[in-house]
Amino acid sequence: MAATNYFITTHPANQSLGRQLSDMEQAIEQQFDCQIDKTKYSLIVWHQRLYFGYDSTSKNRPLESEVAQFLAANFHEFRFIDEFEID
């Protein structure tokens, strides 16, 4: 369960994507036909970490790289994430 770094940010912390989490979760579930059980987001100074965890009954479990590409293409805010993990 190693975190992978994406899109290292040098932008101010006010680029927080906390409000976008629900939209991201729904979009992932629809795009990949999977179920997300939990979502964690943390913002510490300028460091933002995003985690999605699959439900044990999830039909599909797309790769972290697939989900990262999808989020980057569909959510402008995702480029401010320092660490992204889906498990």
C-alpha positions in Angstrom: 0.0 0.0 0.0 2.7 2.5 -1.1 1.6 6.0 -1.9 2.5 7.4 -5.3 3.4 11.0 -5.8 1.6 13.0 -8.4 1.6 16.6 -9.4 3.8 18.1 -6.7 2.3 21.5 -5.8 3.9 24.9 -5.2 0.6 26.6 -4.9 -1.0 28.1 -1.8 -3.0 25.9 0.6 -6.2 27.7 -0.4 -6.2 25.4 -3.5 -7.8 22.8 -1.1 -10.1 20.3 -2.9 -12.0 19.3 0.2 -15.3 20.3 -1.4 -14.6 18.2 -4.5 -14.2 14.8 -2.7 -17.8 13.7 -3.1 -17.8 14.6 -6.8 -14.5 12.8 -7.3 -15.8 9.7 -5.5 -19.0 9.6 -7.5 -17.2 10.1 -10.8 -14.7 7.2 -10.0 -17.6 4.9 -9.1 -19.4 5.7 -12.3 -16.4 5.6 -14.6 -14.9 2.3 -13.3 -18.1 0.6 -12.0 -16.7 0.2 -8.5 -17.7 1.0 -4.9 -15.6 3.3 -2.7 -16.0 2.6 1.0 -14.0 5.4 2.4 -12.3 8.6 1.4 -9.6 10.5 3.3 -8.2 13.9 2.5 -5.6 15.8 4.5 -4.1 19.2 4.0 -1.0 20.0 6.1 0.4 23.4 5.2 0.9 23.0 1.5 0.9 19.2 1.4 -2.3 17.5 0.2 -2.9 13.8 0.5 -5.9 12.0 -1.1 -7.0 8.4 -0.4 -9.8 6.3 -1.7 -10.5 2.8 -0.3 -12.6 0.3 -2.2 -15.5 -1.5 -0.6 -14.9 -5.2 0.0 -17.8 -6.0 -2.3 -16.6 -3.7 -5.1 -17.1 -5.3 -8.5 -14.0 -3.7 -10.0 -10.8 -2.3 -8.6 -9.1 -0.1 -11.2 -5.4 0.5 -10.9 -4.1 3.6 -9.0 -2.6 4.9 -12.3 -5.9 4.6 -14.1 -7.8 6.5 -11.5 -5.1 9.2 -11.3 -5.2 9.7 -15.0 -9.0 10.0 -14.9 -9.0 12.5 -12.0 -6.3 14.6 -13.6 -8.3 14.7 -16.9 -11.6 15.6 -15.2 -10.8 17.5 -12.1 -8.6 20.6 -12.4 -8.1 20.5 -8.6 -6.4 17.1 -8.8 -3.2 18.7 -10.1 -2.6 20.2 -6.6 -2.4 16.7 -5.0 1.0 15.7 -3.6 0.2 12.1 -2.7 -2.6 10.0 -4.1 -3.5 6.4 -3.1 -6.3 4.1 -4.0 -6.5 0.7 -2.3 
